[in-house]
Amino acid sequence: MSNNYSKHTLLKSPTLFSNAEQASLYTAKQIAELILEKQKQGLPAVLGLATGNTPKKVYKELIRLHQYEGLSFHNVVSFNLDEYYPIGSENDQSYTYFMNQNLFSYIDIQPKNIHVPHTDSSPDQITQYCLDYESKIAGFGGIDLQLLGIGRNGHIGFNEPGSSFDSTTRLVNLDSITREDAITDFGTLNKVPHQAISIGIHTIIQAKKILLLALGERKSEIINEAINGEISIQVPASILQTMPQVEYVLDNEAARLI
């Protein structure tokens, strides 16, 4: 796959909502409908999940659907996009901790079906660990639905600017903008990890359905660039313009420049 693309006509108009709450409820509904459809078929629902502030309201609604409307997650297999390296899973800034606090502890997903990259591997074990993570995804037939946020630099997962569109799960160096945005979580810049494990762009775009959720004015500039700009590895999310299975779910503030 070449890393040079010309401008592509957007295949589908973004799905717009007046506020973050409505956009999140819609996104949760899409995920719930997939889970229910797969249950009817007697099949697993393989979800690619994201972390950060953007999906928190989505996960809150999924918890509500489980607790008050009987949505079961017994057939769900989850693969998280990424994790800082190195970080222990018990660290309150780890994505394992985040997912437990914001979703997994409140639903009936089977622990054996939860996959979040573990970053306790030594440097010489990382390559094999990443290959094994890819193999696990492939073993379930790939991702049925991938939930994405977008970084201010256009990253999806921790696929930073310059990431190849052919990339698969690997150890990555974090961009300065990504690290600066994490200061709020870690307290100071020197506590923010310099690296992470991330599912690659090629792996992401193999998902059968992709929902990119962007909320708030601070994402408006990069969303406009990702949707309307040139397709370039300098804006990793721009590759999604070429994918018919992608749906951009935006609130009005995020969509104000498109």
N, C-alpha and C positions, 0 to 999 in steps of 0.2 A: 504494500500500500504506500503510495507516494505521500510525502509530507507537503506537497505543493498542490493547492486547490484554487480554482477560480471561484469567484462569487457564485453562490448557489441560490436559486429562487427558493424561499422558505416553503417547505412542503405543507405546513399547516399553521394557521394563525394561532397565536398564543391564547390560552384560556384565561380570561381576566376576571378578577373579583374586586369588590370595593374595598376589602380589607384583608388582613392576614388571617383572621379567624375563618372567614369564608373559604379562602384559598386552602387552608389547612384541612377544613372539614371535607372539602371536595377530594383532596388528595387521599385522606384516610378512607373515604368511601370507595375510591378506586381500588385501594389495596384490599379492603374488606370484600369487595365483590369478586376479586380474583381468588381470594382464599376460599370463599363459598363455592365458586364454580369448580375449583380443583377438588373440594371435598365431595361434590356431587359425582365427579369423575373417579373418585378414589385415588387421587394423585397428590403428591406433595406440591405445595406452593412455595417456590424458591424465590425468596425476596433478597434483593440487594439493599442494604440499609446504610443510612448516612447519620452523621452526628453533627453537633453544633446547635446553635439557637434555632435555625430554620425549621428542622423537623419536630421540635418539641411539642408544638400544638397538634401535629399529626399523631404523634405517639400518645398524647393525652386523649385524643378522640378514640384511638384504637383500644386503649384501656377501658374507656367508657363503654364502647361497643361490647367488649368482653364481659365487663362486670354487670351491665344493665340490660344488654340485648342478646346475650348468649353467644356472641361470636367466639368460636373456639380457634385456637392456634395450634391444635394438636398435629396438624398436617403441615405446619410451616417449617421450612428450613431457611435459616438466615445466614447471609454472608455480609459482614460489614466491609465497607470500602477500604478502611485504612486504620492505622494506629501509629502513634509516635514511637520512635526508636532512639534509645532504649527506654522502656518504662514498664514497671510491674503492673500486672492486671489489678492489683489491690490499690494502686495509687489513685487518688480521687480525681486526677486529671487524665487518667487512662480512658480509652473509649469502651473498654469492658465495663468499667465502673459506671460510665455515662449510660450505657445501654441498660444495665441492671436498674439504675435509678430512675430512668425515664420510660422503660418499657418492660423488660424481661421479668422483673420481680413481680409484676402485677398481672401477668397473663399465663396461660397454660401451655406455653411452648415447651417442648421437651429439651432439657439441657443438652442432650447429645446432638440436637439439631442446630445449636447456636455456634456460629463461627465468627470470631473476631480475631484478627491477626494478633498473635502473641509475639512480643518483641523481647523475649528473654533468651533468644538464640544468640550464640556467639557469632561474631562476624563471619567465620568460616562456615557456619551452618545456615546463614541467611538465604543464600541462593537456593539451596535444596528446600528450605522451608517454603519459599515463595513458589517454587515449582509444585510442591505438594498442595499448596492452597489452590492453585490453578486446577490441579487434578481433581480436587474435591468438588469444585464448581462444575467441572466437566462431567464428573461422575453422576451429578444430579441432572444432567442434560442442559446445563447453563442456567442463567438467571431468567425467571419469568417476568419479574418486574423490578426495575432498578430505580430507587429513589435517589435523586441527586440534589445537592445544593450547588452553589457556585461561589467561588472565592472572588474577592475584589480584583484579583489578577487574572480571573478567568479559569482558575483551576477547577477540575472536577475530581473528586477524591483528592489525593495529594499529588495529582498529575500537574506539576507546576509548568509555567511557561517554558517552552523548549522541549517538552515531553513528546516523544514520537507517537504518532497515531497508531503505530504497530505495537506499542508497549503492552506488556503483561505485568502481573504482580511482581514487584521488585522493591528494593531499598532505594529511596529517593532522598535527595538533599532539598530541604525546605527553602522556599523563596523568602527573601527578607520581608516582603509584605505579609506573607502568611505568618511568619514568626512575630511580627509586630502586632498583628490582629489577635494573637494568642496571649499577649501580655496580661490582659484583663484576667485570664484564667490562671496563669502561672504566677502572677505578681510582679515579676521583673523579667526583662528580656533574657538575662543570662540563665534563667531557669527554663526557658523554652527550648525543647530539643531542637537539634539541627537537622535531624533526619526522621524518616517515617517509612513504614511499609505501606504500599498502596497498590490496590488492584489497578491494572493498567487501562489505558484508553481503549485498546483493542478489545479487552475483556468486557468493558462497560458497554461498548456499542454492539456487542453480540446479544445483549439482553433483548428479550422478545418485546418488552414494553419499557419505556424510559419516561419517568416523570421528573422534569427539572423544576423544582420549586424555588422561587426567588421572591423575597418579601422585603419591603422597605426601600426608602429613597437611596440609602447608601449602596444598594445593588443596581440602581437604575442605569448608571453609566456603563457598567460591565455587561449588563443584560442587553443593552442596545448594541454594544460592540459584538457580543456573542451571536446575536440574532441577525443583525444587519451588516456587520463588518465582513471583511475578507476572511476566508477560512485559512487559518494559520496556526502553526504549533505555538506561536507566541500567545494565542488565546485558545487554550486547549478546548474549551467548551464550544468553540466555533464549529468543530467537526459535526456537532449534533444537527447543524442545518441540513446535512445530507441524509439524515436518518428518518425514514418514514414512520418509525415506531416511537418517535419522540413527541412528547407533549410538554410545552412550556406552561406552567401554572404560576400566574403572577398576580400580585395585588396591584392596585392602581399606582401606588407609590413606586414600586419597582418598574412598572411599565410606562412611566411618564415620558420617557425619551424615545420610545419606539414608534 
